[in-house]
């Protein structure tokens, strides 16, 4: 992925920084389609190139195309250049302005992504990486975010020094590796007119205005159940129709809710397992660094003992009017131990933070629903007792 930076195109130094990203609806639909196809077919990370142009302080993304799958017989850079040449022939924006990648529940931070974005941002200064979350979008929350590397992260990669002292001097951690750029989805006026006409053609049902993408699956079942119970007892329905309606409103909703709960619990269990794996990995990195510190302390003690012994020998030789021992380079005798790089622990800490935030958010929503339903149940029981 590091070689997918495309042709170099530096931006003038006096150009304003990118303040927000404007993405066309067609490009968003292409990204969504590609990411969901990859996640459903072989569970691989989907990646592709973003095309567009820079207008003042706005980065416009007007088109995109997916990267080819890993194939030794295909040159990835030649493939990208050929795609951009073909797009230029049909008068489509062909300037490379970044790349996109799919993510699983917001956890996209990795060493390969940092390295790839560094190569992009150093060759194409205005480039961004767009992260599309397939799991959260499947639940009804469209998650599309754009990121750029911070100046501290770029300086860290330029120096190639990942020691604790270098990271401390740069004041960099997993919190300030990336900066999020606001992203706006833009549709053409004809598309907006068409959506307005479609919304007017669809009759607004009672309670449907309260449905949104995040709660549609839950509230839809409630509304269907209410509609079934609102039917008068003398409604002329045959038994099969009543059974089918009851099965639709009660049985199928319970089954779909059960499947959704299983899927959500499976997602939560998977996040917890991933969190445990990252914690174990961070613990192993901490053990390695502690061993390094113990080795440094042990070497310093041996170095001090050697200097003290050498001083005592020279004092004894001076008392005998003998010449002192020749001086030797202590650093040659005690070579400095290599410092373990802290890049991997920093990335793992960022992944742990991401998993913790998503688990906390999901559990807080579930607890809120639990307390809400408990209050409703208590109110219903008290009303029945009275």
C-alpha positions as CSV (number, residue, x, y, z in Angstrom):
1,X,0.0,0.0,0.0
2,X,3.0,2.3,0.5
3,X,3.7,2.4,-3.2
4,X,0.2,3.7,-4.1
5,X,1.1,7.3,-3.7
6,X,0.6,8.1,-7.4
7,X,2.4,10.7,-9.3
8,X,4.0,13.5,-7.2
9,X,2.3,16.8,-7.3
10,X,3.5,19.4,-4.8
11,X,1.2,22.2,-3.7
12,X,2.5,25.7,-3.5
13,X,3.6,26.8,0.0
14,X,1.3,29.8,0.0
15,X,-1.8,27.8,-0.6
16,X,-4.3,27.7,2.2
17,X,-4.7,24.5,4.2
18,X,-7.6,22.1,3.6
19,X,-10.4,23.1,5.9
20,X,-13.0,20.6,4.8
21,X,-13.7,17.9,2.2
22,X,-16.6,17.9,-0.2
23,X,-17.5,14.5,-1.6
24,X,-19.9,13.9,-4.4
25,X,-22.8,11.5,-3.8
26,X,-21.7,9.3,-6.7
27,X,-18.2,8.9,-5.2
28,X,-19.7,8.1,-1.8
29,X,-22.0,5.4,-3.3
30,X,-19.0,3.8,-5.1
31,X,-17.0,3.7,-1.9
32,X,-19.9,2.2,0.0
33,X,-20.5,-0.4,-2.7
34,X,-16.9,-1.5,-2.9
35,X,-16.4,-1.7,0.9
36,X,-19.6,-3.7,1.5
37,X,-18.7,-6.1,-1.4
38,X,-15.3,-6.8,0.0
39,X,-16.6,-7.2,3.6
40,X,-19.3,-9.5,2.6
41,X,-17.4,-11.7,0.1
42,X,-13.9,-12.3,1.6
43,X,-13.8,-10.0,4.7
44,X,-10.8,-8.1,3.3
45,X,-10.0,-4.5,3.7
46,X,-11.2,-2.5,0.7
47,X,-9.0,0.2,-0.6
48,X,-9.1,2.6,-3.5
49,X,-8.0,5.9,-5.0
50,X,-9.8,9.2,-4.7
51,X,-9.9,11.7,-7.6
52,X,-10.9,15.3,-7.6
53,X,-9.4,18.8,-7.3
54,X,-8.6,21.5,-4.8
55,X,-10.6,24.7,-4.8
56,X,-9.3,27.4,-2.4
57,X,-9.5,25.7,1.0
58,X,-11.8,22.9,-0.1
59,X,-10.8,19.5,-1.3
60,X,-13.4,18.2,-3.7
61,X,-13.7,14.4,-4.3
62,X,-15.6,13.8,-7.5
63,X,-14.7,10.2,-8.4
64,X,-12.9,7.1,-7.2
65,X,-11.9,3.7,-8.3
66,X,-10.8,0.5,-6.3
67,X,-7.3,-0.8,-6.1
68,X,-6.8,-4.2,-7.7
69,X,-6.5,-7.2,-5.5
70,X,-3.0,-8.4,-4.6
71,X,-1.6,-9.9,-7.8
72,X,2.0,-10.5,-8.6
73,X,1.4,-10.2,-12.3
74,X,-0.1,-6.7,-12.1
75,X,1.8,-3.5,-11.5
76,X,-0.3,-1.4,-9.1
77,X,1.3,2.0,-10.1
78,X,0.9,1.2,-13.8
79,X,-2.7,0.3,-13.1
80,X,-3.4,3.6,-11.4
81,X,-1.8,5.6,-14.2
82,X,-3.7,3.7,-16.8
83,X,-7.0,4.4,-15.0
84,X,-6.3,8.1,-14.7
85,X,-5.3,8.3,-18.3
86,X,-8.6,6.7,-19.3
87,X,-10.6,9.0,-17.1
88,X,-8.8,12.0,-18.6
89,X,-9.9,10.9,-22.1
90,X,-13.6,11.0,-21.1
91,X,-13.1,14.4,-19.4
92,X,-13.4,13.2,-15.8
93,X,-11.4,14.7,-12.9
94,X,-8.3,12.6,-12.8
95,X,-6.1,14.3,-10.2
96,X,-5.1,12.1,-7.4
97,X,-6.2,13.6,-4.1
98,X,-6.0,10.7,-1.7
99,X,-7.3,7.2,-1.0
100,X,-10.0,5.4,1.0
101,X,-10.2,2.3,3.1
102,X,-12.8,0.3,4.9
103,X,-12.7,-0.1,8.7
104,X,-14.3,-2.5,11.2
105,X,-16.2,-0.6,14.0
106,X,-14.0,2.5,13.7
107,X,-10.7,0.7,14.3
108,X,-8.5,1.7,11.4
109,X,-5.3,2.7,13.1
110,X,-2.4,0.6,11.9
111,X,1.3,0.9,11.0
112,X,0.6,0.3,7.3
113,X,-2.1,3.0,7.2
114,X,0.3,5.5,8.8
115,X,3.1,4.7,6.4
116,X,0.8,4.8,3.3
117,X,-0.7,8.2,4.3
118,X,2.8,9.5,5.0
119,X,3.8,8.6,1.4
120,X,0.6,10.1,0.0
121,X,0.9,13.3,2.0
122,X,4.5,13.9,1.2
123,X,4.0,13.4,-2.5
124,X,0.5,14.9,-2.7
125,X,0.3,17.5,0.0
126,X,-3.5,18.0,0.0
127,X,-4.3,14.3,0.1
128,X,-6.6,12.7,2.7
129,X,-7.6,9.2,3.7
130,X,-11.3,8.6,3.9
131,X,-12.4,5.8,6.3
132,X,-15.7,4.1,5.8
133,X,-17.0,2.0,8.6
134,X,-18.9,-1.0,7.2
135,X,-20.2,-2.4,10.5
136,X,-21.6,0.9,11.9
137,X,-23.1,1.8,8.5
138,X,-24.8,-1.6,8.4
139,X,-26.5,-0.7,11.7
140,X,-27.9,2.5,10.2
141,X,-25.2,5.1,11.1
142,X,-23.4,6.3,8.0
143,X,-19.8,6.6,9.1
144,X,-17.5,8.4,6.6
145,X,-14.6,10.3,8.0
146,X,-11.5,12.0,6.4
147,X,-8.1,12.2,8.1
148,X,-4.7,13.8,7.6
149,X,-1.4,13.3,9.3
150,X,-0.4,15.9,11.8
151,X,2.9,17.8,11.4
152,X,4.3,15.9,14.4
153,X,3.5,12.5,12.8
154,X,5.1,13.6,9.5
155,X,8.3,14.8,11.3
156,X,8.4,11.5,13.2
157,X,8.3,9.5,9.9
158,X,10.9,11.8,8.3
159,X,13.4,11.2,11.2
160,X,12.6,7.5,11.4
161,X,13.3,7.7,15.1
162,X,10.8,6.0,17.3
163,X,12.6,6.0,20.5
164,X,10.9,7.3,23.7
165,X,13.1,10.4,23.7
166,X,12.2,11.3,20.1
167,X,8.5,10.9,20.7
168,X,8.8,12.9,23.9
169,X,10.5,15.7,22.1
170,X,7.9,15.7,19.4
171,X,5.1,15.6,22.0
172,X,3.3,12.9,19.9
173,X,1.0,10.1,21.0
174,X,-1.8,8.1,19.5
175,X,-4.2,11.1,20.2
176,X,-2.4,13.4,17.8
177,X,-1.3,11.1,15.0
178,X,-4.2,12.2,12.8
179,X,-6.4,15.2,12.5
180,X,-10.0,14.8,11.3
181,X,-11.1,17.0,8.5
182,X,-14.9,17.7,8.2
183,X,-16.5,16.0,5.3
184,X,-19.6,17.2,3.5
185,X,-21.6,15.1,1.0
186,X,-22.8,17.1,-2.0
187,X,-25.5,16.1,-4.6
188,X,-26.3,17.8,-7.8
189,X,-29.4,20.0,-7.9
190,X,-31.2,17.5,-10.1
191,X,-30.6,14.8,-7.5
192,X,-31.9,17.0,-4.8
193,X,-35.1,17.7,-6.8
194,X,-35.6,14.0,-7.5
195,X,-35.2,13.2,-3.8
196,X,-37.7,15.9,-2.9
197,X,-40.3,14.6,-5.4
198,X,-39.8,11.0,-4.1
199,X,-40.3,12.2,-0.5
200,X,-43.6,14.0,-1.5
201,X,-44.8,10.9,-3.4
202,X,-44.5,8.6,-0.3
203,X,-47.4,9.1,2.1
204,X,-46.3,10.0,5.6
205,X,-47.5,7.3,7.9
206,X,-48.3,7.9,11.5
207,X,-45.2,7.7,13.6
208,X,-42.9,7.2,10.7
209,X,-41.4,10.7,11.1
210,X,-39.8,9.4,14.3
211,X,-37.9,6.7,12.4
212,X,-34.3,7.3,11.7
213,X,-31.5,5.2,10.4
214,X,-30.3,4.3,13.9
215,X,-33.6,3.1,15.4
216,X,-35.6,2.0,12.3
217,X,-35.3,-1.7,13.0
218,X,-36.4,-1.3,16.6
219,X,-39.2,1.2,16.2
220,X,-40.6,-0.4,13.0
221,X,-41.5,-3.6,15.0
222,X,-43.2,-1.5,17.7
223,X,-45.3,0.4,15.2
224,X,-46.3,-2.7,13.4
225,X,-47.4,-4.3,16.7
226,X,-49.4,-1.2,17.6
227,X,-51.1,-1.2,14.2
228,X,-52.1,-4.9,14.8
229,X,-53.5,-4.2,18.2
230,X,-55.4,-1.1,17.0
231,X,-57.5,-3.3,14.7
232,X,-61.1,-3.6,15.9
233,X,-62.3,-7.0,17.0
234,X,-64.9,-7.1,14.2
235,X,-62.5,-6.5,11.4
236,X,-63.4,-8.8,8.5
237,X,-60.2,-10.9,8.4
238,X,-60.1,-14.6,7.7
239,X,-58.1,-16.7,10.1
240,X,-55.1,-17.1,7.7
241,X,-54.9,-13.3,7.3
242,X,-55.0,-12.8,11.1
243,X,-52.3,-15.5,11.5
244,X,-50.1,-14.0,8.8
245,X,-50.5,-10.5,10.2
246,X,-49.8,-11.7,13.8
247,X,-46.8,-13.7,12.6
248,X,-45.5,-10.6,10.7
249,X,-46.0,-8.2,13.6
250,X,-45.0,-10.5,16.5
251,X,-43.2,-13.6,15.4
252,X,-41.1,-12.2,12.6
253,X,-40.2,-9.1,14.6
254,X,-39.1,-11.3,17.6
255,X,-37.1,-13.4,15.2
256,X,-35.5,-10.4,13.5
257,X,-34.9,-8.8,16.9
258,X,-33.3,-12.0,18.1
259,X,-31.0,-12.1,15.0
260,X,-30.1,-8.5,15.5
261,X,-29.4,-9.0,19.2
262,X,-27.2,-12.0,18.4
263,X,-25.4,-10.1,15.7
264,X,-24.9,-7.1,18.1
265,X,-23.8,-9.3,20.9
266,X,-21.4,-11.2,18.6
267,X,-20.0,-7.8,17.5
268,X,-19.6,-6.8,21.2
269,X,-18.0,-10.2,22.0
270,X,-15.6,-9.8,19.0
271,X,-14.7,-6.3,20.2
272,X,-14.0,-7.6,23.7
273,X,-11.8,-10.4,22.3
274,X,-10.0,-7.9,20.1
275,X,-9.6,-5.6,23.1
276,X,-8.1,-8.5,25.2
277,X,-5.7,-9.4,22.4
278,X,-4.5,-5.7,22.1
279,X,-4.1,-5.5,25.9
280,X,-2.0,-8.7,25.9
281,X,0.1,-7.3,23.0
282,X,0.6,-4.0,24.9
283,X,1.6,-6.0,27.9
284,X,4.2,-7.9,25.9
285,X,5.6,-4.6,24.6
286,X,5.7,-3.3,28.2
287,X,7.6,-6.4,29.3
288,X,10.1,-5.9,26.5
289,X,10.7,-2.3,27.5
290,X,11.0,-3.2,31.2
291,X,13.7,-5.8,30.2
292,X,15.5,-3.2,28.2
293,X,15.5,-0.8,31.2
294,X,16.8,-3.6,33.5
295,X,19.5,-4.4,31.0
296,X,20.5,-0.7,30.9
297,X,20.6,-0.5,34.7
298,X,22.7,-3.7,34.8
299,X,25.1,-2.4,32.2
300,X,25.5,0.9,34.1
301,X,26.3,-1.0,37.2
302,X,28.9,-3.1,35.5
303,X,30.4,0.1,33.9
304,X,30.6,1.8,37.3
305,X,32.3,-1.3,38.8
306,X,34.8,-1.4,36.0
307,X,35.7,2.3,36.3
308,X,36.0,1.9,40.1
309,X,38.3,-1.1,39.7
310,X,40.4,0.7,37.1
311,X,40.7,3.7,39.4
312,X,41.9,1.4,42.3
313,X,44.5,-0.3,40.1
314,X,45.8,3.1,38.9
315,X,46.1,4.3,42.5
316,X,48.0,1.1,43.5
317,X,50.4,1.5,40.5
318,X,50.9,5.2,41.4
319,X,51.9,4.2,45.0
320,X,54.5,1.9,43.5
321,X,55.7,4.6,41.1
322,X,54.5,2.7,38.1
323,X,52.9,4.2,35.0
324,X,49.1,4.1,35.0
325,X,47.2,1.7,32.8
326,X,46.4,3.0,29.3
327,X,43.0,4.6,28.9
328,X,40.4,2.6,27.1
329,X,37.2,3.7,25.5
330,X,34.5,2.7,27.9
331,X,31.8,2.9,25.1
332,X,33.7,0.2,23.1
333,X,33.8,-2.1,26.1
334,X,30.1,-1.4,27.0
335,X,28.2,-0.8,23.8
336,X,24.9,1.0,24.2
337,X,22.0,-1.3,24.0
338,X,19.5,-0.7,21.2
339,X,16.4,1.1,22.3
340,X,13.1,-0.8,21.4
341,X,11.0,1.3,19.1
342,X,7.8,2.7,20.6
343,X,5.8,2.9,17.4
344,X,4.0,-0.4,17.8
345,X,3.0,0.2,21.5
346,X,1.6,3.6,20.5
347,X,-0.5,2.1,17.7
348,X,-1.8,-0.7,20.0
349,X,-2.7,1.9,22.7
350,X,-4.7,3.8,20.0
351,X,-6.5,0.6,19.1
352,X,-7.3,-0.1,22.7
353,X,-8.7,3.4,23.1
354,X,-10.9,2.9,20.0
355,X,-12.3,-0.4,21.1
356,X,-12.9,1.0,24.6
357,X,-14.8,4.0,23.3
358,X,-17.1,1.9,21.0
359,X,-17.8,-0.7,23.7
360,X,-18.6,2.0,26.2
361,X,-20.9,3.7,23.7
362,X,-22.7,0.5,22.8
363,X,-23.1,-0.6,26.4
364,X,-24.3,2.9,27.6
365,X,-27.0,2.8,24.9
366,X,-28.1,-0.7,25.9
367,X,-28.2,0.2,29.6
368,X,-30.3,3.3,28.8
369,X,-32.8,1.1,26.8
370,X,-32.8,-1.4,29.7
371,X,-33.6,1.2,32.3
372,X,-36.2,2.7,30.0
373,X,-38.0,-0.6,29.5
374,X,-37.7,-1.4,33.2
375,X,-39.5,1.9,34.1
376,X,-42.2,1.1,31.6
377,X,-42.7,-2.4,32.9
378,X,-42.9,-1.1,36.5
379,X,-45.5,1.5,35.5
380,X,-47.5,-1.2,33.7
381,X,-47.4,-3.6,36.7
382,X,-48.4,-0.8,39.1
383,X,-51.3,0.1,36.8
384,X,-52.5,-3.5,36.7
385,X,-52.3,-3.9,40.5
386,X,-54.4,-0.7,41.0
